[in-house]
């Protein structure tokens, strides 16, 4: 029986960025612990989102050095996972977020969640977006003249 290998996004040419998701107990000081751990490292937090419930929280973080941040957080015994997301530079006009959302919905790409980030060297405002179809979203956004950043541009 011949079995085809699984297809992955590894090595693909689309400009995705790596988001870290850190799982925490929902108690006082946990977010402070994470930021202090990264304070002495050459890692910059560019965007942050927190989703908390009664007993736990998920902190989603966009950083400029995901490998180093993952190493530091894992060494401190925080459970960390990575997700591919889009980072889109927002145009300098009113309703920029609306324009990004309209572009994605026109291509039938669902936004699962998003948060703001300051992810370019010039520190222009950006959106970190997790979508249901990364490979479909990028050409849609680029066709509408949005700049989609790659990991090395953070």
trRosetta pair geometry for C-beta under 8 A, 3 or more apart (Angstrom, degrees):
i j d omega theta_ij theta_ji phi_ij phi_ji
9 12 4.8 -65 -167 7 64 132
9 14 7.5 -58 -160 46 109 113
9 16 7.1 28 156 5 140 152
9 84 6.5 -44 94 -32 157 168
9 134 7.2 18 -112 76 152 138
9 135 7.5 -151 -111 -57 110 109
12 135 7.5 -67 163 -97 156 110
14 134 6.7 136 117 140 150 100
14 135 5.9 -142 -40 -111 160 67
14 138 5.0 -169 -151 -7 114 167
15 138 6.7 139 43 -132 79 134
15 148 5.3 141 75 119 121 99
15 149 6.3 -150 150 123 128 23
15 150 3.5 -92 -144 -80 103 81
15 151 7.6 -162 -167 -7 73 62
15 153 7.8 14 -166 11 129 124
16 84 4.1 -1 171 -167 143 108
16 85 6.8 127 -167 58 87 27
16 86 6.7 -69 -123 -82 65 54
16 134 5.9 13 -93 -175 121 140
16 150 7.6 28 42 -131 27 62
16 151 7.2 11 97 -42 53 97
17 62 6.7 30 134 -140 133 108
17 84 7.3 130 64 -156 35 59
17 85 5.6 -41 69 70 87 79
17 86 7.1 100 21 -139 96 14
17 87 4.7 26 2 -12 149 114
17 119 7.8 -27 -118 -163 167 149
17 128 7.4 -92 77 -130 134 94
17 149 6.5 23 -54 98 127 93
17 150 7.1 159 -71 -173 80 26
17 151 5.0 148 -120 -85 65 69
17 154 6.4 102 -134 -53 128 128
18 66 4.1 4 92 -85 126 174
18 82 5.1 -19 -165 -162 103 117
18 83 7.5 136 -155 67 54 37
18 84 6.6 -38 -96 -98 55 54
18 85 7.7 118 -128 23 9 83
18 151 6.0 31 3 -109 89 126
19 60 5.7 4 170 -171 122 96
19 61 6.8 150 -167 71 73 40
19 62 5.6 -44 -111 -83 82 73
19 66 8.0 -86 -73 -111 8 128
19 82 6.8 142 72 -157 47 60
19 83 4.8 -27 62 64 102 89
19 84 7.6 145 15 -120 88 6
19 85 4.6 44 -23 -3 124 128
19 128 6.5 114 -91 180 125 129
19 130 7.2 -76 24 -73 156 109
20 60 7.3 157 84 -155 50 46
20 61 4.7 -22 65 63 99 96
20 62 7.9 172 21 -82 77 25
20 63 6.5 7 5 7 122 112
20 66 6.2 174 -49 -141 102 91
20 69 5.9 -113 -36 115 158 126
20 70 6.3 -161 -108 -78 124 83
20 73 7.2 121 180 24 145 159
20 80 5.6 -26 -164 -162 104 108
20 81 7.5 142 -157 75 54 38
20 82 6.1 -34 -99 -98 55 69
21 58 5.6 -11 -169 -171 102 105
21 59 7.2 154 -156 77 49 46
21 60 5.4 -18 -100 -99 76 71
21 61 7.7 168 -84 18 29 75
21 80 6.9 146 74 -157 50 54
21 81 4.9 -16 58 61 104 88
21 82 7.5 -175 15 -84 81 20
21 83 6.2 49 -21 -7 115 113
22 34 6.2 120 110 -114 167 141
22 58 7.2 148 71 -159 44 53
22 59 4.6 -16 58 60 99 99
22 61 6.6 19 -3 1 110 120
22 73 6.0 -100 -108 -168 122 146
22 78 5.3 -3 -155 158 107 128
22 79 7.1 135 -156 81 53 57
22 80 5.4 -19 -98 -101 72 79
23 56 6.6 -8 -172 -176 87 119
23 57 7.6 158 -155 83 45 48
23 58 5.9 -21 -100 -103 64 72
23 78 7.3 161 55 180 60 79
23 79 4.3 -18 46 75 113 112
23 80 7.8 -153 10 -75 78 33
23 81 7.9 45 -24 1 105 98
24 30 4.3 117 -173 162 135 144
24 31 7.4 -29 -89 -61 178 62
24 34 7.6 -79 -78 -42 133 126
24 56 6.6 150 83 -162 49 68
24 57 4.7 -19 65 62 102 94
24 58 7.6 172 21 -86 81 24
24 59 6.3 39 -6 -9 124 107
24 78 7.2 -17 -83 -141 78 106
25 30 6.2 -174 65 -82 69 145
25 55 7.1 -52 -151 170 70 66
25 56 6.2 -61 -120 -107 35 65
25 57 7.7 19 109 18 14 87
26 30 7.4 -99 -120 17 24 149
26 52 5.2 112 -118 -158 124 107
26 53 6.6 -140 -37 70 153 51
26 54 6.6 171 65 133 149 22
26 55 5.6 159 30 162 111 13
26 56 5.4 -129 -22 -79 97 6
26 57 4.7 114 -87 -29 87 98
27 30 6.0 100 63 -33 67 113
29 32 4.9 -61 -155 45 57 119
29 33 6.0 67 147 -31 82 96
30 33 5.6 -47 -152 26 34 115
30 34 6.9 32 152 -17 63 101
30 57 7.1 146 89 48 145 128
31 34 5.8 -51 -154 33 37 112
31 35 6.5 29 153 -12 68 106
31 50 6.8 -34 -92 -93 131 145
31 59 6.5 147 -108 -91 89 145
32 35 6.0 -59 -145 41 32 106
32 36 6.1 31 157 -19 67 109
33 36 5.9 -59 -146 38 27 110
33 37 6.4 32 155 -25 63 105
33 76 7.6 170 157 162 108 144
34 37 5.8 -54 -153 29 30 113
34 38 6.8 12 156 -5 63 108
34 59 6.6 -158 19 78 175 162
34 61 7.9 -153 158 -58 137 153
34 73 6.8 18 -135 -112 89 108
34 78 7.0 72 -98 -89 97 165
35 38 6.0 -64 -150 44 34 103
35 39 6.3 57 148 -50 66 96
35 45 7.0 -52 -118 -19 87 151
36 39 5.2 -32 -147 1 36 125
37 40 7.9 -78 179 32 28 91
37 41 7.5 8 140 -8 61 122
37 72 5.4 149 154 151 108 115
37 73 6.5 113 113 -87 150 62
37 76 5.5 -68 -116 -36 147 159
38 41 5.2 -71 -155 41 51 115
38 43 4.8 -85 -160 81 103 120
38 45 6.5 92 109 -44 154 102
38 63 7.5 -118 -146 -119 146 139
38 69 6.1 10 -109 -121 118 91
38 72 6.3 131 -87 97 66 153
38 73 7.9 -4 -61 -59 98 92
41 65 7.8 -135 143 73 112 132
41 68 5.9 167 176 148 130 121
41 69 7.3 153 105 -86 151 60
41 72 5.6 -81 -58 -65 156 155
42 65 6.5 50 104 5 82 157
42 68 6.8 -10 66 125 80 171
43 63 5.3 0 -176 -175 102 130
43 64 6.6 177 -152 55 54 80
43 65 4.8 -110 -106 54 82 106
43 68 5.3 -156 -68 95 115 116
43 69 4.8 133 -149 -70 153 93
43 72 7.3 -127 0 13 151 145
44 63 6.5 153 77 -155 45 73
44 64 4.8 28 49 9 95 120
44 65 7.8 88 22 8 65 89
45 48 5.9 19 171 -55 122 112
45 61 6.0 -63 -136 -160 99 109
45 62 7.5 101 -166 74 58 55
45 63 5.7 -42 -101 -97 48 85
46 62 4.7 -67 71 106 98 99
46 63 6.3 157 8 -110 90 26
46 64 6.1 102 -36 -47 121 82
46 117 4.8 46 134 -171 91 105
46 118 5.6 -136 -162 66 78 61
46 119 4.6 79 166 -94 142 73
46 126 8.0 4 155 51 116 126
46 154 6.1 -116 -22 -167 164 108
47 61 7.1 158 86 -156 62 42
47 62 3.8 27 46 35 102 118
47 115 5.6 140 174 105 114 106
47 116 6.4 -161 -128 106 108 40
47 117 2.9 -54 -61 -96 126 97
47 118 7.2 159 -64 16 78 54
47 119 6.7 -27 -26 -60 112 105
47 126 7.5 -92 -61 80 133 100
47 128 4.8 165 102 -14 163 137
48 59 6.8 -19 -162 -173 92 96
48 60 7.2 150 -157 84 41 60
48 61 5.5 3 -107 -109 74 74
48 62 7.5 -125 -57 26 45 73
48 115 7.1 -106 82 141 26 149
49 59 7.3 157 83 -159 48 50
49 60 4.3 -5 59 56 100 106
49 61 7.9 -155 30 -66 64 43
49 113 7.2 150 145 149 166 126
49 115 4.0 -143 -63 -58 119 157
49 128 7.8 -142 -18 75 121 126
50 57 5.9 -2 -171 -180 96 122
50 58 7.4 163 -152 84 50 48
50 59 5.0 -15 -102 -106 81 75
50 60 7.6 -160 -73 22 34 69
51 57 6.6 159 82 -159 46 70
51 58 4.9 -6 58 57 99 94
51 60 7.5 38 -2 -10 102 103
52 56 7.5 -164 -147 107 62 37
52 57 3.9 -22 -103 -103 80 103
52 58 7.9 -166 -76 25 44 55
53 56 5.8 13 52 56 99 68
53 57 7.1 -175 22 -80 60 55
60 83 8.0 -37 -135 39 109 128
60 113 7.7 142 7 106 168 136
60 115 6.9 150 87 11 120 142
60 128 7.8 179 136 115 118 139
61 69 7.3 -139 110 164 131 150
62 85 7.4 -91 -92 65 110 139
62 87 6.8 116 -148 -90 148 124
62 117 5.0 -14 61 -117 147 143
62 119 6.4 -46 136 -93 137 120
62 128 4.9 -146 -48 -92 143 149
62 154 7.2 -142 164 -137 100 140
63 66 5.7 142 69 -80 100 57
63 69 4.6 87 70 -35 166 156
63 154 7.6 92 121 143 31 145
64 119 8.0 165 -82 -146 84 73
64 154 4.5 -167 -116 121 71 103
65 68 4.3 9 132 29 120 114
65 69 6.0 139 93 -19 73 91
66 69 5.7 -59 -141 42 31 111
66 70 6.0 35 160 -23 67 108
66 82 6.7 79 176 -119 132 123
66 151 7.3 -64 4 -150 124 121
67 70 6.0 -58 -150 35 25 110
67 71 6.5 25 154 -19 61 108
68 71 5.6 -55 -150 35 32 114
68 72 6.3 29 155 -17 67 106
69 72 5.9 -56 -146 37 31 109
69 73 6.1 22 160 -12 66 112
70 73 6.1 -61 -142 43 27 105
70 74 5.9 23 162 -17 65 113
70 80 5.4 -179 -136 118 77 150
70 82 7.0 -28 -90 -61 136 112
71 74 6.1 -60 -141 40 23 107
71 75 6.2 26 159 -21 61 109
72 75 5.9 -57 -149 35 26 112
72 76 6.6 15 154 -10 62 109
73 76 5.8 -62 -150 42 32 106
73 78 4.4 -63 176 59 90 123
73 80 4.9 93 104 -56 129 139
74 77 7.5 47 -179 -78 36 20
74 78 6.8 -93 -83 59 32 71
74 80 5.7 -91 -66 24 85 122
83 130 6.3 2 138 -116 135 125
84 134 5.8 -4 117 -92 119 163
85 128 5.4 36 135 -177 144 85
85 129 6.1 157 -176 73 97 38
85 130 4.9 -61 -112 -81 99 71
85 131 8.0 117 -144 6 63 72
85 134 8.0 -139 -131 -107 19 116
86 127 7.9 16 104 101 92 87
86 128 7.4 158 83 -157 50 42
86 129 4.6 -21 64 63 100 96
86 130 7.7 172 21 -83 76 27
86 131 6.4 16 2 0 121 114
86 134 6.6 175 -51 -135 97 84
86 137 5.9 -102 -50 114 151 136
86 138 6.9 -169 -110 -80 122 78
86 141 7.3 139 -174 -7 148 161
86 148 5.9 -56 -160 -144 102 108
87 117 6.3 -61 -137 67 108 144
87 119 5.1 -73 -178 93 140 169
87 126 5.2 23 180 161 89 138
87 127 7.3 173 -150 83 48 45
87 128 5.4 -16 -101 -101 80 67
87 129 7.6 166 -87 18 30 75
87 148 7.1 119 72 -164 53 60
87 149 4.3 -43 89 54 107 111
87 154 7.0 69 54 -86 171 101
88 100 5.7 132 108 -128 152 133
88 126 6.1 156 77 -163 40 84
88 127 5.0 -10 57 55 96 93
88 129 6.3 8 3 4 112 123
88 141 6.0 -108 -114 -163 128 149
88 146 5.3 -5 -160 165 113 126
88 147 7.0 136 -159 78 59 53
88 148 5.6 -30 -99 -102 74 66
88 149 7.3 -163 -85 5 22 85
89 119 7.7 -127 -85 67 76 100
89 120 6.2 31 -101 -41 117 133
89 124 5.4 38 -153 98 104 129
89 125 7.8 113 -159 87 59 47
89 126 5.2 -48 -99 -101 45 91
89 146 7.1 169 59 -175 70 75
89 147 4.2 -3 36 71 120 109
89 148 7.9 -139 8 -75 79 20
89 149 6.4 98 -38 -41 92 106
90 96 4.1 79 -172 145 101 144
90 97 6.9 -21 -123 -63 125 64
90 100 7.2 -70 -109 -38 79 131
90 124 7.0 -161 50 150 75 99
90 125 4.7 -26 39 98 126 94
90 126 6.1 -169 -10 -105 84 29
90 127 6.2 92 -61 -20 101 91
91 96 4.9 -171 55 -121 74 109
91 99 6.8 -20 31 68 123 152
91 146 7.4 -97 -38 -109 98 73
92 96 7.6 20 -67 -74 10 138
92 124 7.7 -85 -67 -148 96 115
93 96 6.0 133 66 -65 64 91
95 98 4.2 -42 -171 40 87 125
95 99 5.9 97 128 -29 85 91
96 99 5.6 -52 -151 32 33 114
96 100 6.7 33 152 -17 65 102
96 125 7.8 111 88 92 153 120
97 100 5.8 -51 -151 34 35 111
97 101 6.3 33 152 -16 66 108
97 127 6.7 123 -115 -73 85 138
98 101 5.8 -58 -147 40 30 110
98 102 6.1 31 155 -20 66 108
99 102 5.7 -53 -144 37 29 112
99 103 6.4 33 155 -23 62 104
99 144 7.5 175 165 154 97 134
99 146 7.9 164 123 -75 106 115
100 103 5.8 -53 -151 32 30 112
100 104 6.6 23 155 -13 63 107
100 127 6.0 147 118 30 173 153
100 129 7.5 -156 156 -58 130 151
100 141 7.1 15 -141 -122 80 107
100 146 6.4 94 -106 -108 86 152
101 104 6.0 -59 -150 39 31 107
101 105 6.2 24 157 -14 67 110
101 111 6.8 -58 -122 -17 83 148
102 105 5.9 -58 -140 41 30 105
102 106 6.2 36 158 -27 64 106
103 106 5.9 -56 -152 30 27 113
103 107 7.0 7 155 -2 60 108
103 140 5.8 144 158 144 92 98
103 141 5.7 94 129 -102 141 59
103 144 4.4 -104 -118 8 130 165
103 146 6.7 -160 47 -16 174 135
104 107 6.1 -70 -156 46 33 100
104 109 4.4 -89 -169 73 86 106
104 110 7.8 165 151 -60 115 6
104 111 6.1 76 114 -50 156 99
104 129 7.8 -140 -72 170 155 153
104 131 6.7 -134 -149 -114 134 134
104 137 6.0 2 -121 -132 98 97
104 140 6.4 108 -104 110 47 140
104 141 7.2 5 -70 -68 80 92
105 108 7.2 36 -170 -84 40 30
105 109 7.3 -106 -75 53 27 64
106 140 7.1 165 78 -165 91 121
107 136 6.2 174 150 152 123 103
107 137 7.0 153 89 -108 140 47
107 140 3.7 -70 -34 -110 160 147
108 136 8.0 -43 77 144 78 146
109 131 5.2 6 167 -172 109 133
109 132 6.6 -175 -164 51 64 84
109 133 5.4 -117 -123 54 92 100
109 136 5.5 -176 -85 101 114 110
109 137 4.6 128 -160 -86 163 88
109 140 6.4 -162 -6 32 136 159
110 131 6.4 143 80 -159 50 74
110 132 4.3 31 57 2 102 125
110 133 7.7 85 30 6 75 87
111 114 5.8 -28 -175 -30 124 113
111 129 5.9 -66 -133 -161 102 107
111 130 7.5 100 -165 74 61 53
111 131 5.7 -46 -103 -101 49 78
112 130 4.6 -55 61 103 111 98
112 131 6.4 175 1 -110 88 20
112 132 6.3 122 -46 -56 103 75
113 129 7.8 -177 95 -147 42 49
113 130 5.3 17 53 44 77 110
114 127 5.3 0 -174 -178 123 106
114 128 6.3 161 -155 83 66 54
114 129 4.4 -10 -104 -104 106 71
114 130 7.1 -162 -75 20 57 66
115 127 7.5 152 78 -155 26 64
115 128 5.4 -12 61 56 77 104
116 125 6.3 -32 -161 -163 109 99
116 126 7.2 131 -164 77 59 49
116 127 6.3 -49 -105 -103 51 58
116 128 7.5 98 178 13 4 84
117 125 7.8 129 74 -163 42 54
117 126 4.7 -37 75 75 90 100
117 127 7.0 122 22 -132 89 10
117 128 4.7 73 -20 -31 131 104
118 123 4.7 11 178 -155 110 82
118 124 7.5 163 -147 73 67 25
118 125 6.5 -44 -97 -103 69 47
118 126 6.8 151 -104 20 18 93
119 126 4.4 -46 27 31 110 152
119 128 7.4 121 -46 -66 142 94
119 149 6.0 -179 119 59 125 167
119 153 7.6 63 141 112 96 87
119 154 5.1 -54 -170 -128 94 80
120 123 6.2 -139 70 -51 72 18
120 124 5.0 10 38 30 130 90
120 126 6.8 132 -20 -46 90 125
120 149 6.8 -142 -81 -95 87 142
120 153 6.6 -24 -118 155 74 99
120 154 7.7 -86 -88 -124 34 35
121 153 7.8 -97 -20 -175 90 68
126 149 6.9 -26 -133 1 148 135
129 137 7.7 -154 108 174 126 154
131 134 6.0 143 68 -78 101 54
131 137 4.7 94 74 -57 165 152
133 136 4.0 12 128 28 121 116
133 137 6.0 147 92 -28 71 88
134 137 5.8 -58 -144 31 28 113
134 138 6.8 31 164 -27 63 101
135 138 6.6 -45 -150 20 28 110
136 139 7.1 -68 -165 40 35 97
136 140 6.5 31 150 -19 69 117
137 140 5.7 -68 -154 40 33 114
137 141 6.1 26 159 -17 73 109
138 141 6.0 -59 -146 38 28 106
138 142 6.1 21 160 -13 66 111
138 148 5.4 -134 -136 70 84 176
139 142 5.6 -57 -137 44 33 109
139 143 6.0 39 160 -26 67 106
140 143 6.0 -56 -150 32 25 111
140 144 6.9 11 154 -6 60 109
141 144 5.9 -67 -155 43 33 103
141 146 4.1 -66 176 62 91 126
141 148 5.4 98 96 -56 135 115
142 145 7.5 48 -174 -80 37 17
142 146 6.5 -92 -80 61 33 72
142 148 6.2 -68 -63 4 91 115
149 153 4.4 -130 -160 80 98 130
149 154 6.6 108 146 -65 134 70
150 153 5.2 96 56 1 69 105
151 154 6.1 -39 -167 0 42 114
